[in-house]
Amino acid sequence: MGFQTPKYDLIDLIRDARAGKIQLPDFQRGYVWDDERVRQLLVTVAVGHPMGVLLVLQTGSRSVHFESKPIETMTPPEGTLPDLLVLDGQQRLTSLSQALSGEGVVATKDDGDRRYFIKVADALAHPDRLDEAIVSLPASGVVRTNFDRDIVLDVSGREEQVAEGYLPITEIFSGGGAAQWALEWAQKNEVDLGVISQFLTLLNEPMRGYEIPAILLDKETEYSPRWGPLIEGSGATSLP
């Protein structure tokens, strides 16, 4: 068995998950994380703390083969074959791929579809308390009370998000989207433009540069009976 210990840029992992270059063995269970666990994972990225190691298998081994499936809600072109399969870290990578790309909607198991936002003014005022500045909202961006009769917060569209200072966390991973959003927010709320640089230094650059360590099992990996608990009932096949 050959292995390497690379570090992957989070932004590249998300891109490759969406493109189908990274997939799951088809025996992996479905997505099971709850809302708060997803939010705390995003906090981990924001503050630059480690989240643990991924275990990935390079495809193309002549010794062992797993049937694959895309990461949940990712829609690569039909027939796309992966370069890597995630053996451990599925829940983390699924959470991040959903929360930080596309519409940013995560299908949580306890609170339905959620989206995640950064309250920019709070983050800038209290950079040591980013946990409090990253919030989960219904996917619609509308928070209601009084049996859904009264709206207490509406950040359903960009204009409302800028006015309220709720940055969709997906903007950080959409090229220069976060910088443009911060500029609009500063102008709308008559905030000194110098805060844009502060914001980019505090959140945008660290999150976009976040790395996740991995153990990469390469193409020389051979099947072993010790893999039994992992592949039991998986549909994996040992090839001659």
C-alpha positions in Angstrom: 0.0 0.0 0.0 1.4 3.4 -1.0 0.2 6.6 0.6 0.9 10.3 0.8 0.0 13.0 3.2 -1.0 16.1 1.1 -2.9 19.2 2.1 -5.8 20.2 -0.1 -7.0 23.8 -0.5 -10.7 23.9 0.6 -11.6 26.0 -2.4 -10.2 23.3 -4.7 -12.0 20.4 -2.8 -15.3 22.2 -3.3 -14.6 22.8 -7.0 -13.7 19.2 -7.5 -16.6 17.9 -5.6 -19.0 19.9 -7.8 -17.2 18.7 -10.9 -17.4 15.1 -9.8 -13.6 14.7 -9.6 -14.1 13.8 -5.9 -16.9 11.4 -5.2 -18.0 8.8 -2.5 -17.9 5.1 -2.6 -21.5 4.0 -3.2 -21.6 2.2 0.2 -21.3 5.4 2.2 -24.4 6.3 4.2 -26.4 9.4 3.4 -25.9 12.8 4.8 -26.8 13.0 8.5 -25.4 16.2 10.0 -27.6 18.7 11.9 -27.7 22.5 11.6 -25.6 23.4 14.5 -22.9 21.0 13.6 -22.7 22.5 10.1 -22.5 26.0 11.6 -19.7 25.0 13.9 -17.8 23.5 11.0 -18.0 26.9 9.2 -16.8 28.6 12.4 -13.8 26.2 12.4 -12.9 27.3 8.9 -13.4 31.0 9.7 -11.1 31.0 12.7 -8.6 28.7 11.0 -8.8 25.8 13.4 -8.0 22.2 12.2 -11.0 20.0 11.5 -9.3 16.6 11.2 -7.9 14.6 8.4 -9.6 13.3 5.2 -8.9 9.8 4.1 -9.1 9.5 0.3 -8.4 6.8 -2.2 -7.0 7.5 -5.7 -9.0 5.7 -8.3 -7.5 3.5 -10.9 -6.1 0.8 -8.6 -5.9 -2.7 -10.3 -6.4 -4.3 -6.9 -9.5 -2.8 -5.5 -12.5 -1.0 -7.0 -15.4 0.8 -5.4 -18.5 1.9 -7.3 -18.9 5.6 -6.8 -21.6 8.3 -6.4 -21.4 12.1 -6.4 -21.4 14.0 -3.1 -25.0 14.7 -2.1 -26.6 17.6 -4.0 -23.6 17.9 -6.4 -24.6 17.4 -10.0 -21.5 16.7 -12.2 -22.1 15.7 -15.8 -23.5 12.3 -16.2 -20.9 9.6 -16.5 -18.1 11.7 -14.8 -15.5 9.4 -13.2 -13.8 10.5 -10.0 -10.1 10.9 -9.4 -10.5 10.5 -5.7 -13.0 8.7 -3.4 -13.6 10.0 0.1 -13.4 7.0 2.6 -13.5 9.2 5.7 -14.6 12.8 5.9 -17.8 12.5 3.9 -20.0 14.5 6.3 -17.5 17.3 6.6 -16.9 17.6 2.9 -20.6 17.3 2.0 -21.4 20.1 4.5 -18.7 22.4 3.1 -19.6 21.7 -0.5 -23.2 22.5 0.1 -22.7 25.5 2.4 -20.0 27.2 0.4 -21.0 26.8 -3.2 -24.1 27.3 -5.4 -27.0 28.7 -3.4 -25.3 27.6 -0.2 -28.3 25.5 0.9 -27.6 22.6 3.3 -30.2 19.9 3.7 -29.8 19.5 7.5 -31.3 16.5 9.2 -32.9 18.4 12.1 -34.0 21.8 10.7 -34.6 21.4 7.0 -32.9 23.5 4.4 -30.6 26.2 5.9 -28.2 28.9 4.6 -25.3 30.5 6.5 -24.5 34.1 6.8 -21.8 36.3 8.4 -23.0 39.4 10.3 -20.3 41.6 9.0 -20.5 44.4 11.6 -20.4 42.0 14.4 -17.4 40.1 13.0 -15.5 43.3 12.5 -16.4 44.7 16.0 -15.6 41.4 17.8 -13.1 39.4 15.7 -12.4 37.2 18.7 -16.1 36.1 18.8 -16.6 35.0 15.2 -18.7 32.1 16.5 -21.5 34.7 17.3 -21.2 36.4 13.9 -21.8 33.2 11.8 -25.5 32.5 11.8 -27.9 29.9 10.3 -31.1 31.0 8.7 -33.9 29.3 6.8 -32.9 28.8 3.2 -35.4 31.5 2.2 -33.5 34.1 4.2 -36.7 35.0 6.0 -37.1 34.6 9.7 -40.7 34.6 11.0 -42.3 34.5 14.4 -45.9 34.5 15.8 -46.8 31.3 14.0 -45.2 32.6 10.8 -47.4 35.7 10.7 -44.7 38.2 11.5 -41.3 38.7 9.7 -38.5 39.6 12.0 -35.7 39.4 9.5 -35.7 39.4 5.7 -32.4 38.8 3.9 -33.9 36.9 1.0 -32.2 39.0 -1.7 -29.0 40.9 -2.2 -30.5 44.3 -1.5 -31.8 43.1 1.8 -28.6 41.3 2.7 -26.5 44.4 2.1 -28.9 46.6 4.1 -28.9 44.3 7.0 -25.2 43.4 6.9 -25.7 39.7 6.4 -23.1 38.4 4.0 -24.0 35.0 2.5 -21.0 32.8 3.3 -21.0 31.6 -0.3 -19.8 35.0 -1.5 -16.4 34.3 0.1 -15.9 31.4 -2.3 -17.2 33.1 -5.4 -14.1 34.9 -6.7 -14.2 38.6 -5.9 -17.8 38.4 -4.7 -17.1 39.1 -1.1 -15.0 42.2 -1.8 -17.8 43.7 -4.0 -20.4 42.8 -1.4 -18.4 44.5 1.3 -18.0 47.6 -0.9 -21.8 47.8 -1.4 -22.4 47.2 2.3 -19.9 50.0 3.3 -21.5 52.5 0.8 -25.1 51.6 1.8 -24.4 51.9 5.5 -22.0 54.9 5.2 -19.2 52.9 6.7 -15.5 53.9 6.2 -14.2 52.1 3.1 -11.2 51.1 5.1 -13.2 48.4 6.7 -13.2 46.5 3.4 -9.5 45.8 3.8 -10.1 44.8 7.4 -12.8 42.4 6.4 -10.7 40.8 3.6 -7.9 40.3 6.1 -10.1 38.9 8.8 -12.3 36.6 6.9 -12.1 36.5 3.1 -8.4 35.7 2.7 -8.1 33.1 5.6 -11.2 31.2 4.6 -10.3 31.1 0.9 -6.8 29.9 1.9 -8.0 27.2 4.3 -6.3 23.8 3.9 -7.4 20.4 5.0 -4.8 17.6 5.6 -5.4 14.2 4.1 -4.1 10.7 3.9 -4.1 9.7 0.2 -4.1 6.0 -0.6 -2.6 5.9 -4.1 -3.1 3.5 -7.0 -0.7 1.0 -5.5 -3.1 0.4 -2.7 -3.9 -3.3 -2.5 -6.9 -5.0 -1.1 -6.5 -6.5 2.4 -8.9 -8.5 4.6 -8.4 -5.8 7.1 -10.6 -3.6 4.8 -13.5 -6.0 5.6 -15.4 -3.7 8.1 -15.1 -0.8 5.6 -16.4 -2.5 2.5 -18.8 -5.1 3.9 -22.0 -4.8 2.0 -20.5 -2.1 -0.1 -20.6 -3.6 -3.5 -16.8 -3.2 -3.8 -15.0 -5.7 -5.9 -11.5 -7.1 -5.6 -9.9 -7.3 -9.0 -7.3 -9.8 -10.2 
